[in-house]
Amino acid sequence: ACHRQLRRPEPDRGRGARSVLATGLQQLSGSALLWYARGVVDQGSGKDEEAIRELDRSLEIQRDEPDAWSLRGELQARIGDYDPALESFRTALRLGAEPDTAVKYGELLIRLERYDEAEKVFQQVLNKGGAGAHVYRGLGKLYKARQDYGRAYDALHRAVELDPDDADAHFQLGEAL
């Protein structure tokens, strides 16, 4: 999707980006991409609720954008609005979101202690060939939450093998020992 090309701005550049986007939105108020970009900028500035409103505007214009639904779910989870976050993640996945979205969805399910659902999410990603380090890290967190430390170790060890620079996987692996 075209939205994946957007990068989050550096914190000191957020104000300039917001100004440029405001100008663009004055001319193109019906642009889903510009509303999405404004949500990304506000999310990068810690304005999560504002970012959600802007993502909602983007989704009013273009309902089938998985990146917007995914970011919306991430932000809703961050502010503790869990049921809408779960629905946003499910919508993003139905629309073909990247495996990162499934991992975020699975990790939210773990946080909510919905372990069986989380395991299904991670297994579906693996079955589709999305065997990245982040998926194994998510599985490791799941097994750790279930106190299945042998499986947690195996999954987290695989995550570290796939991405030796993944600090969170190293941390989780240390905790699983």
C-alpha distance (Angstrom), angle and dihedral (degrees) to the residues before:
residue distance angle dihedral
A1 . . .
C2 3.76 . .
H3 3.80 93.1 .
R4 3.81 91.6 68.7
Q5 3.79 88.8 72.4
L6 3.81 91.8 68.8
R7 3.75 116.0 97.0
R8 3.75 125.1 -156.0
P9 3.81 110.0 -104.7
E10 3.77 122.7 -118.8
P11 3.82 109.3 -98.9
D12 3.82 95.8 -107.9
R13 3.81 91.3 49.7
G14 3.81 94.8 53.5
R15 3.80 94.2 89.6
G16 3.81 92.8 53.8
A17 3.79 91.8 44.9
R18 3.79 91.1 50.3
S19 3.82 90.4 51.4
V20 3.80 92.8 50.1
L21 3.80 91.0 47.6
A22 3.82 91.3 48.9
T23 3.80 89.0 55.1
G24 3.79 90.8 47.6
L25 3.80 91.7 48.9
Q26 3.81 90.9 52.0
Q27 3.79 87.5 61.0
L28 3.81 99.0 32.3
S29 3.81 106.5 28.0
G30 3.80 89.6 157.4
S31 3.81 94.1 60.6
A32 3.80 111.4 118.4
L33 3.80 89.4 -169.1
L34 3.82 93.7 56.3
W35 3.82 92.2 48.1
Y36 3.81 88.9 48.7
A37 3.81 90.7 49.0
R38 3.79 90.7 50.7
G39 3.80 88.9 51.6
V40 3.81 89.7 51.7
V41 3.82 90.8 50.7
D42 3.80 93.0 48.6
Q43 3.79 91.5 45.7
G44 3.81 88.5 53.0
S45 3.82 88.6 51.8
G46 3.81 92.6 51.6
K47 3.81 94.5 -107.1
D48 3.78 94.8 130.2
E49 3.80 99.7 160.8
E50 3.80 91.5 48.0
A51 3.80 89.4 47.9
I52 3.82 90.5 52.5
R53 3.81 90.5 52.9
E54 3.81 90.2 50.9
L55 3.79 91.7 47.8
D56 3.80 88.0 50.9
R57 3.82 88.5 54.8
S58 3.80 89.5 50.3
L59 3.80 90.8 49.3
E60 3.81 92.2 48.8
I61 3.80 86.1 61.6
Q62 3.81 99.4 37.5
R63 3.82 113.4 19.4
D64 3.81 96.0 177.1
E65 3.83 99.8 65.2
P66 3.83 108.9 116.8
D67 3.81 94.7 -168.3
A68 3.80 91.9 58.6
W69 3.81 91.6 48.4
S70 3.81 90.7 47.2
L71 3.80 94.6 50.7
R72 3.80 89.5 44.8
G73 3.82 89.3 54.5
E74 3.79 91.9 47.7
L75 3.80 91.9 51.5
Q76 3.80 94.3 43.8
A77 3.80 89.5 52.3
R78 3.79 90.7 49.0
I79 3.81 92.2 55.7
G80 3.82 91.4 44.8
D81 3.80 98.0 -106.4
Y82 3.80 91.8 134.3
D83 3.81 106.1 165.4
P84 3.82 94.0 52.2
A85 3.83 88.5 43.3
L86 3.80 90.9 55.5
E87 3.80 90.7 49.0
S88 3.82 91.6 48.5
F89 3.80 91.1 51.6
R90 3.83 91.5 47.6
T91 3.80 90.3 50.6
A92 3.81 91.8 48.9
L93 3.79 90.7 50.7
R94 3.82 92.6 48.1
L95 3.81 87.1 53.8
G96 3.81 92.9 53.4
A97 3.81 103.4 -94.7
E98 3.78 120.1 179.8
P99 3.84 120.5 -92.7
D100 3.83 89.4 -100.3
T101 3.79 87.9 71.9
A102 3.79 91.5 53.1
V103 3.80 89.6 51.0
K104 3.82 91.8 51.4
Y105 3.80 89.3 47.1
G106 3.81 91.3 48.8
E107 3.79 92.2 48.2
L108 3.81 90.6 51.5
L109 3.81 89.0 51.2
I110 3.82 88.4 52.1
R111 3.81 90.4 50.9
L112 3.82 87.8 52.2
E113 3.84 89.5 48.4
R114 3.80 92.1 -118.0
Y115 3.78 91.7 137.8
D116 3.80 100.6 161.6
E117 3.80 91.2 53.6
A118 3.80 91.2 46.9
E119 3.79 91.6 51.6
K120 3.81 90.9 51.8
V121 3.82 90.2 51.9
F122 3.82 93.2 51.4
Q123 3.81 92.7 43.9
Q124 3.81 91.1 51.1
V125 3.81 90.1 54.3
L126 3.80 91.2 49.0
N127 3.82 91.2 47.3
K128 3.81 89.6 53.7
G129 3.81 90.6 53.9
G130 3.80 97.0 -101.5
A131 3.78 94.4 132.7
G132 3.81 97.1 152.0
A133 3.77 125.0 148.2
H134 3.80 91.1 -103.7
V135 3.82 90.6 60.3
Y136 3.79 92.5 51.4
R137 3.80 89.8 45.4
G138 3.82 88.6 54.2
L139 3.80 91.3 48.8
G140 3.79 89.3 49.0
K141 3.80 90.6 53.3
L142 3.79 89.5 48.9
Y143 3.80 93.9 51.2
K144 3.79 90.6 44.9
A145 3.81 90.2 52.8
R146 3.81 88.1 51.9
Q147 3.81 88.6 48.8
D148 3.81 90.3 -119.6
Y149 3.78 92.6 138.8
G150 3.82 97.1 171.0
R151 3.80 92.5 58.2
A152 3.81 90.2 39.6
Y153 3.79 90.1 54.8
D154 3.82 92.1 48.6
A155 3.81 93.7 49.3
L156 3.79 94.4 44.2
H157 3.80 92.3 45.3
R158 3.81 87.9 53.9
A159 3.82 89.8 49.5
V160 3.79 90.7 53.6
E161 3.81 91.2 47.1
L162 3.80 90.3 53.0
D163 3.81 94.6 43.9
P164 3.80 114.4 17.9
D165 3.83 89.4 -179.7
D166 3.82 94.1 60.1
A167 3.81 100.7 113.2
D168 3.81 93.0 -175.0
A169 3.82 91.2 55.0
H170 3.81 89.9 51.0
F171 3.81 90.5 48.6
Q172 3.80 92.9 47.7
L173 3.81 90.7 46.5
G174 3.80 90.6 53.3
E175 3.79 90.2 51.0
A176 3.81 91.5 49.2
L177 3.82 92.6 58.4
